[in-house]
Amino acid sequence: MRQSFKVSCYLRSSYENKEDKSPVMLRIFLGGAMSNLGSTKIFVDKAQWNSRTSRQKGCSSEALAVNANLDAISIRHYSLYCKSIICQSRHKLIIGGMMPSVYLSVIS
């Protein structure tokens, strides 16, 4: 049985660093459950963030780099999810709660 899976980014507007930029946070949805994974270590100016598309506005080199990094993070999560489905089909159990730790070990 397939579960729904979604990767979502949002801006933590309640916090700003010394450069007046807010961190982009990562959240995944798996089968109706939500998990906040924390900061992506990407910082964006609030005025340049598009909440509807979860991307930085504009075509500047900074905006292109930020959006490319967000896409890479999403692709990495989707590939981990697909690998977990393959492992489950081979009768190996991967617990949904392991996903954050697997992800963090991949980027370390």
Secondary structure, 3 states (H helix, E strand, C coil): CCCCEEEEEEECCCCCCCCCCEEEEEEEEECCEEEEEEEEEEEECHHHEECCCCEECCCCHHHHHHHHHHHHHHHHHHHHHHHHHHHHHCCCCCCHHHHHHHHHHHHC
